[in-house]
Amino acid sequence: MVTARRIVFALALGLGGCVVEHDVLLDLAAGPGGPPAGFYCRAPSAMGGAPYLLEQTAPLAPPCTSTCAEGVCRAAAFVFDFVETDGIPSCRAGSIASYCDASRCEVVVRRCFDVDVCVTSDVGRTVEVADEAIRRASEGVILEEAPDGPVMIRMVGVAQRCEDVEREGLQARAIFGCAYSCPAQLDSVEGTVLLDLDAFDDECGQSALACALFLTGQDPVTSR
């Protein structure tokens, strides 16, 4: 079972007719600036001073009705993709891309959660509020049963509703964050799987978009 920040996964393992529950916890790695990696990136820009992806996409998101102590309420979705890799390549972004060019990589499960986010000028605080909203929306569980093969887990934040993601797919201009895990056989994982993004500072918008749009042409299975 995968849960939210911690994101939990209950893996049902059949052992001699018995079912053993195996929990895998997901967590977002801290980025260089403190906020979660992949969700504090500035938009791609040839010049400095580009806005954060979250600030750039917020006006595109539908308004929502939750009460915000500060900032403005915007509707968003957090999408979790489970990408089956057939093997366990290095978890560097370039290595995964090269591996998937030569081997079968496929989104086998997609879980999407609608959240209301209070967007403020403090990106780190906004992401914290969104993180808590994911826990409420998912009731702490992202997936009840894991895929059998090795998988990479990807988490994408987008200024769309889940019904729009299901109908239209992820819209590049609406993406505000992305992080992914190293490929792993989840039934052998003990403890926490970290979701991260290769980045040394907040000038990582292009990397976040590449992470989110990786394999999006497949029409992945959707469970919502």
Contacts in CASP RR format, 6 or more apart in sequence:
PFRMAT RR
TARGET T0000
AUTHOR 0000-0000-0000
METHOD contacts of the structure
MODEL  1
MVTARRIVFALALGLGGCVVEHDVLLDLAAGPGGPPAGFYCRAPSAMGGA
PYLLEQTAPLAPPCTSTCAEGVCRAAAFVFDFVETDGIPSCRAGSIASYC
DASRCEVVVRRCFDVDVCVTSDVGRTVEVADEAIRRASEGVILEEAPDGP
VMIRMVGVAQRCEDVEREGLQARAIFGCAYSCPAQLDSVEGTVLLDLDAF
DDECGQSALACALFLTGQDPVTSR
1 8 0 8 1.000
1 9 0 8 1.000
1 10 0 8 1.000
1 11 0 8 1.000
1 21 0 8 1.000
1 23 0 8 1.000
1 24 0 8 1.000
1 141 0 8 1.000
1 142 0 8 1.000
1 143 0 8 1.000
1 144 0 8 1.000
1 145 0 8 1.000
2 8 0 8 1.000
2 9 0 8 1.000
2 10 0 8 1.000
2 24 0 8 1.000
2 25 0 8 1.000
2 26 0 8 1.000
2 80 0 8 1.000
2 141 0 8 1.000
2 142 0 8 1.000
2 143 0 8 1.000
2 146 0 8 1.000
2 153 0 8 1.000
3 9 0 8 1.000
3 23 0 8 1.000
3 25 0 8 1.000
3 26 0 8 1.000
3 135 0 8 1.000
3 138 0 8 1.000
3 140 0 8 1.000
3 141 0 8 1.000
3 142 0 8 1.000
4 26 0 8 1.000
4 131 0 8 1.000
4 134 0 8 1.000
4 135 0 8 1.000
4 137 0 8 1.000
4 138 0 8 1.000
4 140 0 8 1.000
4 141 0 8 1.000
4 142 0 8 1.000
5 26 0 8 1.000
5 27 0 8 1.000
5 28 0 8 1.000
5 131 0 8 1.000
5 134 0 8 1.000
5 135 0 8 1.000
6 25 0 8 1.000
6 26 0 8 1.000
6 27 0 8 1.000
6 192 0 8 1.000
7 25 0 8 1.000
7 26 0 8 1.000
7 27 0 8 1.000
7 80 0 8 1.000
7 134 0 8 1.000
7 138 0 8 1.000
7 140 0 8 1.000
7 142 0 8 1.000
7 155 0 8 1.000
8 23 0 8 1.000
8 24 0 8 1.000
8 25 0 8 1.000
8 26 0 8 1.000
8 140 0 8 1.000
8 141 0 8 1.000
8 142 0 8 1.000
9 23 0 8 1.000
9 24 0 8 1.000
9 25 0 8 1.000
9 26 0 8 1.000
9 141 0 8 1.000
9 142 0 8 1.000
9 143 0 8 1.000
9 144 0 8 1.000
9 146 0 8 1.000
9 186 0 8 1.000
10 21 0 8 1.000
10 22 0 8 1.000
10 23 0 8 1.000
10 141 0 8 1.000
10 143 0 8 1.000
10 144 0 8 1.000
10 145 0 8 1.000
11 21 0 8 1.000
11 22 0 8 1.000
11 23 0 8 1.000
11 24 0 8 1.000
11 145 0 8 1.000
11 146 0 8 1.000
11 186 0 8 1.000
11 187 0 8 1.000
12 19 0 8 1.000
12 20 0 8 1.000
12 21 0 8 1.000
12 22 0 8 1.000
12 144 0 8 1.000
12 145 0 8 1.000
13 19 0 8 1.000
13 20 0 8 1.000
13 22 0 8 1.000
13 187 0 8 1.000
14 20 0 8 1.000
22 187 0 8 1.000
23 191 0 8 1.000
24 146 0 8 1.000
24 186 0 8 1.000
24 189 0 8 1.000
24 191 0 8 1.000
24 192 0 8 1.000
24 193 0 8 1.000
25 191 0 8 1.000
25 192 0 8 1.000
25 193 0 8 1.000
26 142 0 8 1.000
26 153 0 8 1.000
26 155 0 8 1.000
26 181 0 8 1.000
26 192 0 8 1.000
26 193 0 8 1.000
26 194 0 8 1.000
26 195 0 8 1.000
27 192 0 8 1.000
27 193 0 8 1.000
27 194 0 8 1.000
27 195 0 8 1.000
28 36 0 8 1.000
28 37 0 8 1.000
28 39 0 8 1.000
28 131 0 8 1.000
28 155 0 8 1.000
28 179 0 8 1.000
28 194 0 8 1.000
28 195 0 8 1.000
28 196 0 8 1.000
29 36 0 8 1.000
29 37 0 8 1.000
29 179 0 8 1.000
29 194 0 8 1.000
29 195 0 8 1.000
29 196 0 8 1.000
30 36 0 8 1.000
30 37 0 8 1.000
31 37 0 8 1.000
31 38 0 8 1.000
31 40 0 8 1.000
31 199 0 8 1.000
32 199 0 8 1.000
32 200 0 8 1.000
32 201 0 8 1.000
32 202 0 8 1.000
33 40 0 8 1.000
33 201 0 8 1.000
33 202 0 8 1.000
34 40 0 8 1.000
34 124 0 8 1.000
35 123 0 8 1.000
35 124 0 8 1.000
35 127 0 8 1.000
36 124 0 8 1.000
36 127 0 8 1.000
36 131 0 8 1.000
36 179 0 8 1.000
37 179 0 8 1.000
37 195 0 8 1.000
37 196 0 8 1.000
37 197 0 8 1.000
37 199 0 8 1.000
38 177 0 8 1.000
38 178 0 8 1.000
38 179 0 8 1.000
38 196 0 8 1.000
38 197 0 8 1.000
38 199 0 8 1.000
38 204 0 8 1.000
38 207 0 8 1.000
38 208 0 8 1.000
38 211 0 8 1.000
39 54 0 8 1.000
39 123 0 8 1.000
39 124 0 8 1.000
39 127 0 8 1.000
39 157 0 8 1.000
39 176 0 8 1.000
39 177 0 8 1.000
39 178 0 8 1.000
39 179 0 8 1.000
39 208 0 8 1.000
40 52 0 8 1.000
40 54 0 8 1.000
40 123 0 8 1.000
40 124 0 8 1.000
40 127 0 8 1.000
40 202 0 8 1.000
41 52 0 8 1.000
41 53 0 8 1.000
41 177 0 8 1.000
41 197 0 8 1.000
41 199 0 8 1.000
41 202 0 8 1.000
41 203 0 8 1.000
41 204 0 8 1.000
41 205 0 8 1.000
41 207 0 8 1.000
41 208 0 8 1.000
42 48 0 8 1.000
42 49 0 8 1.000
42 50 0 8 1.000
42 51 0 8 1.000
42 52 0 8 1.000
42 53 0 8 1.000
42 202 0 8 1.000
42 203 0 8 1.000
42 204 0 8 1.000
42 205 0 8 1.000
43 50 0 8 1.000
43 51 0 8 1.000
43 52 0 8 1.000
43 53 0 8 1.000
43 56 0 8 1.000
43 205 0 8 1.000
44 50 0 8 1.000
44 205 0 8 1.000
44 206 0 8 1.000
44 209 0 8 1.000
48 203 0 8 1.000
50 203 0 8 1.000
52 123 0 8 1.000
52 176 0 8 1.000
52 202 0 8 1.000
53 175 0 8 1.000
53 176 0 8 1.000
53 177 0 8 1.000
53 205 0 8 1.000
53 208 0 8 1.000
54 119 0 8 1.000
54 123 0 8 1.000
54 126 0 8 1.000
54 127 0 8 1.000
54 176 0 8 1.000
54 177 0 8 1.000
55 119 0 8 1.000
55 121 0 8 1.000
55 123 0 8 1.000
56 176 0 8 1.000
57 158 0 8 1.000
57 159 0 8 1.000
57 173 0 8 1.000
57 174 0 8 1.000
57 175 0 8 1.000
57 176 0 8 1.000
58 72 0 8 1.000
58 74 0 8 1.000
58 119 0 8 1.000
58 159 0 8 1.000
58 176 0 8 1.000
60 159 0 8 1.000
60 173 0 8 1.000
60 174 0 8 1.000
61 74 0 8 1.000
61 75 0 8 1.000
61 76 0 8 1.000
61 117 0 8 1.000
61 159 0 8 1.000
61 160 0 8 1.000
61 174 0 8 1.000
62 74 0 8 1.000
62 75 0 8 1.000
62 161 0 8 1.000
63 72 0 8 1.000
63 73 0 8 1.000
63 74 0 8 1.000
63 75 0 8 1.000
64 73 0 8 1.000
64 74 0 8 1.000
64 75 0 8 1.000
64 116 0 8 1.000
64 117 0 8 1.000
65 73 0 8 1.000
65 116 0 8 1.000
66 73 0 8 1.000
66 116 0 8 1.000
66 118 0 8 1.000
67 73 0 8 1.000
68 118 0 8 1.000
69 118 0 8 1.000
70 118 0 8 1.000
70 120 0 8 1.000
71 118 0 8 1.000
71 119 0 8 1.000
71 120 0 8 1.000
72 118 0 8 1.000
72 119 0 8 1.000
73 116 0 8 1.000
73 117 0 8 1.000
73 118 0 8 1.000
73 119 0 8 1.000
74 116 0 8 1.000
74 117 0 8 1.000
74 119 0 8 1.000
74 159 0 8 1.000
75 114 0 8 1.000
75 115 0 8 1.000
75 116 0 8 1.000
75 117 0 8 1.000
75 159 0 8 1.000
75 161 0 8 1.000
76 114 0 8 1.000
76 115 0 8 1.000
76 116 0 8 1.000
76 117 0 8 1.000
76 130 0 8 1.000
76 157 0 8 1.000
76 158 0 8 1.000
76 159 0 8 1.000
76 160 0 8 1.000
76 176 0 8 1.000
77 112 0 8 1.000
77 113 0 8 1.000
77 114 0 8 1.000
77 115 0 8 1.000
77 157 0 8 1.000
77 158 0 8 1.000
77 160 0 8 1.000
77 161 0 8 1.000
77 162 0 8 1.000
77 164 0 8 1.000
77 165 0 8 1.000
78 112 0 8 1.000
78 113 0 8 1.000
78 115 0 8 1.000
78 130 0 8 1.000
78 134 0 8 1.000
78 137 0 8 1.000
78 155 0 8 1.000
78 156 0 8 1.000
78 157 0 8 1.000
78 158 0 8 1.000
79 110 0 8 1.000
79 111 0 8 1.000
79 112 0 8 1.000
79 155 0 8 1.000
79 156 0 8 1.000
79 157 0 8 1.000
79 158 0 8 1.000
79 162 0 8 1.000
79 165 0 8 1.000
79 170 0 8 1.000
80 110 0 8 1.000
80 111 0 8 1.000
80 112 0 8 1.000
80 113 0 8 1.000
80 142 0 8 1.000
80 143 0 8 1.000
80 153 0 8 1.000
80 154 0 8 1.000
80 155 0 8 1.000
81 107 0 8 1.000
81 109 0 8 1.000
81 110 0 8 1.000
81 153 0 8 1.000
81 154 0 8 1.000
81 156 0 8 1.000
81 215 0 8 1.000
81 220 0 8 1.000
82 107 0 8 1.000
82 108 0 8 1.000
82 109 0 8 1.000
82 110 0 8 1.000
82 143 0 8 1.000
82 146 0 8 1.000
82 147 0 8 1.000
82 151 0 8 1.000
82 152 0 8 1.000
82 153 0 8 1.000
83 105 0 8 1.000
83 106 0 8 1.000
83 107 0 8 1.000
83 108 0 8 1.000
83 151 0 8 1.000
83 152 0 8 1.000
83 153 0 8 1.000
83 154 0 8 1.000
83 183 0 8 1.000
83 215 0 8 1.000
84 104 0 8 1.000
84 105 0 8 1.000
84 106 0 8 1.000
84 107 0 8 1.000
84 108 0 8 1.000
84 147 0 8 1.000
84 149 0 8 1.000
84 150 0 8 1.000
84 151 0 8 1.000
85 96 0 8 1.000
85 99 0 8 1.000
85 100 0 8 1.000
85 103 0 8 1.000
85 104 0 8 1.000
85 105 0 8 1.000
85 150 0 8 1.000
85 151 0 8 1.000
85 152 0 8 1.000
85 183 0 8 1.000
86 103 0 8 1.000
86 104 0 8 1.000
86 105 0 8 1.000
86 149 0 8 1.000
86 150 0 8 1.000
87 103 0 8 1.000
87 150 0 8 1.000
87 183 0 8 1.000
88 150 0 8 1.000
88 183 0 8 1.000
88 184 0 8 1.000
88 185 0 8 1.000
89 95 0 8 1.000
89 96 0 8 1.000
89 98 0 8 1.000
89 99 0 8 1.000
89 183 0 8 1.000
90 96 0 8 1.000
90 99 0 8 1.000
91 152 0 8 1.000
91 181 0 8 1.000
91 182 0 8 1.000
91 183 0 8 1.000
92 198 0 8 1.000
93 198 0 8 1.000
93 207 0 8 1.000
93 210 0 8 1.000
93 211 0 8 1.000
96 105 0 8 1.000
96 152 0 8 1.000
96 183 0 8 1.000
97 214 0 8 1.000
99 105 0 8 1.000
100 214 0 8 1.000
100 215 0 8 1.000
105 152 0 8 1.000
105 215 0 8 1.000
106 215 0 8 1.000
106 218 0 8 1.000
106 220 0 8 1.000
107 215 0 8 1.000
107 218 0 8 1.000
107 220 0 8 1.000
107 221 0 8 1.000
108 147 0 8 1.000
108 151 0 8 1.000
108 220 0 8 1.000
108 221 0 8 1.000
109 143 0 8 1.000
109 147 0 8 1.000
109 221 0 8 1.000
109 223 0 8 1.000
110 220 0 8 1.000
110 221 0 8 1.000
110 222 0 8 1.000
110 223 0 8 1.000
110 224 0 8 1.000
111 138 0 8 1.000
111 142 0 8 1.000
111 143 0 8 1.000
111 223 0 8 1.000
111 224 0 8 1.000
112 162 0 8 1.000
112 165 0 8 1.000
112 166 0 8 1.000
112 222 0 8 1.000
112 224 0 8 1.000
113 134 0 8 1.000
113 137 0 8 1.000
113 138 0 8 1.000
113 162 0 8 1.000
114 137 0 8 1.000
114 161 0 8 1.000
114 162 0 8 1.000
115 130 0 8 1.000
115 133 0 8 1.000
115 134 0 8 1.000
115 136 0 8 1.000
115 137 0 8 1.000
116 133 0 8 1.000
117 126 0 8 1.000
117 129 0 8 1.000
117 130 0 8 1.000
117 133 0 8 1.000
118 126 0 8 1.000
118 129 0 8 1.000
119 126 0 8 1.000
120 126 0 8 1.000
146 186 0 8 1.000
146 187 0 8 1.000
147 186 0 8 1.000
149 185 0 8 1.000
150 183 0 8 1.000
150 184 0 8 1.000
150 185 0 8 1.000
151 183 0 8 1.000
151 184 0 8 1.000
151 186 0 8 1.000
152 180 0 8 1.000
152 181 0 8 1.000
152 182 0 8 1.000
152 183 0 8 1.000
152 184 0 8 1.000
153 180 0 8 1.000
153 181 0 8 1.000
153 193 0 8 1.000
153 195 0 8 1.000
154 178 0 8 1.000
154 179 0 8 1.000
154 180 0 8 1.000
154 181 0 8 1.000
154 195 0 8 1.000
154 211 0 8 1.000
154 212 0 8 1.000
154 214 0 8 1.000
155 178 0 8 1.000
155 179 0 8 1.000
155 180 0 8 1.000
155 195 0 8 1.000
156 170 0 8 1.000
156 175 0 8 1.000
156 177 0 8 1.000
156 178 0 8 1.000
156 211 0 8 1.000
156 212 0 8 1.000
157 175 0 8 1.000
157 176 0 8 1.000
157 177 0 8 1.000
157 178 0 8 1.000
157 212 0 8 1.000
158 165 0 8 1.000
158 170 0 8 1.000
158 171 0 8 1.000
158 174 0 8 1.000
158 175 0 8 1.000
158 176 0 8 1.000
158 177 0 8 1.000
158 212 0 8 1.000
159 174 0 8 1.000
159 175 0 8 1.000
159 176 0 8 1.000
160 168 0 8 1.000
160 170 0 8 1.000
160 171 0 8 1.000
160 174 0 8 1.000
162 224 0 8 1.000
164 171 0 8 1.000
165 222 0 8 1.000
166 222 0 8 1.000
166 224 0 8 1.000
169 216 0 8 1.000
170 212 0 8 1.000
170 213 0 8 1.000
170 216 0 8 1.000
172 209 0 8 1.000
172 212 0 8 1.000
172 213 0 8 1.000
175 208 0 8 1.000
175 209 0 8 1.000
175 212 0 8 1.000
175 213 0 8 1.000
177 208 0 8 1.000
177 211 0 8 1.000
177 212 0 8 1.000
178 197 0 8 1.000
178 208 0 8 1.000
178 209 0 8 1.000
178 211 0 8 1.000
178 212 0 8 1.000
179 195 0 8 1.000
179 196 0 8 1.000
179 197 0 8 1.000
179 211 0 8 1.000
180 195 0 8 1.000
180 196 0 8 1.000
180 197 0 8 1.000
180 211 0 8 1.000
181 193 0 8 1.000
181 194 0 8 1.000
181 195 0 8 1.000
181 196 0 8 1.000
182 193 0 8 1.000
184 193 0 8 1.000
186 193 0 8 1.000
197 204 0 8 1.000
197 207 0 8 1.000
197 208 0 8 1.000
197 211 0 8 1.000
198 204 0 8 1.000
198 207 0 8 1.000
199 207 0 8 1.000
END
